[in-house]
């Protein structure tokens, strides 16, 4: 399950033209660090507590929103 979710997130990041870096089972974006373990996904964002989510209960829409929300906050000046 971990690999399929990881691949879905990577595919979404590519489609959304978000920059990211992959190091093993960790994906780093401008707004979050996602770490994939055997049992859960860990999401760390600046200024927020770490969130641990079991794969069975993941809401992919919410995760993808969290990953792209920061990218939408570009200055308009």
Helices and strands as residue ranges (DSSP letters): H 2-15, E 20-23, E 26-29, E 33-36, E 40-44, E 51-54, G 55-57, H 60-69
